[in-house]
């Protein structure tokens, strides 16, 4: 597990108050982990702060799993280099 993955999983576990071992890359934020729309927004805001990103609304709407968030961060970081 890489550092981005670990940090995203920790954020999700914290904001959704779920055990970290339940937070898997294929976990749906809403269906599997019980997030509501406000919870997803809080997670996106925390990711923005943690990684120094600005996630636009259209991209944020496409983040439905933990893996989606991880892939988005890795793509943005690759483009910055």
GULO-486340 format. One line per 10 residues: number of its first residue (from 1); their letters; for each residue x, y, z of N, C-alpha, C. Coordinates in steps of 0.2 Angstrom, whole numbers. Layout:
! residues N
NUM	A	X:Y:Z:X:Y:Z:X:Y:Z  ...
END
This chain:
! residues 81
1	XXXXXXXXXX	4:-6:0:0:0:0:5:6:0  3:11:-5:7:17:-5:5:22:0  9:28:0:7:33:5:1:36:4  -1:38:-3:-7:41:-5:-13:36:-2  -12:30:-4:-18:25:-2:-19:25:5  -13:25:9:-14:25:17:-17:31:19  -15:37:16:-18:43:19:-25:44:17  -27:42:11:-34:43:9:-38:38:13  -36:32:14:-40:27:19:-41:30:26  -35:33:28:-36:36:35:-41:42:35
11	XXXXXXXXXX	-41:46:30:-46:51:30:-53:49:30  -54:44:25:-61:41:25:-63:38:31  -58:34:34:-60:30:41:-62:36:46  -58:41:46:-59:46:51:-66:50:50  -67:52:44:-73:56:43:-80:52:43  -79:45:42:-85:41:42:-85:37:48  -80:38:52:-80:34:59:-81:27:58  -77:24:54:-77:17:52:-70:14:54  -70:8:56:-63:5:57:-59:5:50  -53:6:51:-49:7:45:-48:1:41
21	XXXXXXXXXX	-49:-5:44:-48:-11:40:-54:-13:36  -60:-9:37:-66:-9:32:-65:-5:26  -60:0:26:-59:4:21:-54:1:15  -58:-1:10:-54:-5:5:-54:0:-2  -50:-1:-6:-50:3:-12:-56:2:-16  -59:-4:-16:-66:-5:-20:-72:-3:-16  -71:0:-10:-77:1:-5:-80:8:-8  -87:7:-9:-91:13:-11:-92:17:-5  -90:24:-5:-91:28:0:-98:28:3  -103:28:-1:-110:28:1:-113:21:2
31	XXXXXXXXXX	-112:17:-2:-115:10:-1:-112:5:4  -105:5:4:-102:1:8:-100:4:15  -98:11:15:-96:14:21:-101:19:24  -107:19:21:-112:23:24:-112:31:24  -108:33:19:-107:41:19:-114:43:16  -115:49:18:-121:53:15:-117:58:10  -121:63:7:-118:67:2:-114:72:6  -116:74:12:-111:79:16:-105:75:18  -105:69:20:-99:65:22:-94:65:16  -97:64:10:-93:64:4:-89:71:3
41	XXXXXXXXXX	-93:76:4:-90:83:3:-85:84:8  -86:82:14:-81:82:20:-74:79:18  -75:73:15:-69:69:13:-66:72:7  -69:75:2:-66:78:-3:-62:85:0  -65:88:4:-62:94:7:-56:92:11  -56:87:15:-50:84:18:-45:82:14  -47:79:8:-42:77:3:-38:83:0  -42:88:-1:-40:94:-4:-34:97:0  -36:97:7:-32:100:12:-25:96:13  -26:90:13:-21:85:15:-16:85:9
51	XXXXXXXXXX	-18:85:3:-14:84:-3:-12:91:-7  -15:96:-4:-14:103:-7:-17:103:-14  -23:100:-15:-27:100:-22:-33:104:-22  -35:106:-28:-42:109:-29:-46:105:-33  -50:101:-30:-54:96:-34:-60:100:-36  -61:100:-43:-67:103:-46:-73:99:-45  -79:103:-45:-85:99:-44:-87:93:-48  -85:94:-54:-86:88:-59:-82:82:-57  -76:83:-56:-72:78:-54:-74:75:-47  -76:79:-42:-78:77:-36:-84:72:-36
61	XXXXXXXXXX	-89:74:-41:-95:70:-42:-93:63:-44  -87:62:-47:-86:55:-50:-82:51:-45  -80:54:-39:-77:50:-34:-82:46:-30  -83:40:-31:-88:36:-28:-85:30:-24  -79:29:-25:-76:24:-21:-69:26:-18  -66:23:-14:-60:25:-11:-54:25:-16  -55:20:-20:-50:19:-26:-51:25:-31  -57:28:-32:-58:33:-36:-54:39:-34  -54:40:-27:-51:46:-24:-43:45:-25  -41:39:-23:-33:38:-24:-31:39:-31
71	XXXXXXXXXX	-35:36:-36:-33:37:-43:-33:44:-45  -38:48:-43:-38:55:-44:-32:59:-42  -30:58:-35:-24:61:-32:-18:59:-36  -17:53:-38:-11:51:-41:-11:54:-48  -16:54:-52:-16:58:-58:-14:65:-58  -17:68:-53:-16:76:-53:-8:77:-51  -6:72:-46:1:73:-44:6:71:-50  4:67:-54:8:65:-60:8:71:-65  2:74:-66:2:80:-71:6:86:-68  7:87:-62:11:92:-59:18:92:-60
81	X	21:85:-61:28:84:-62:30:86:-68
END
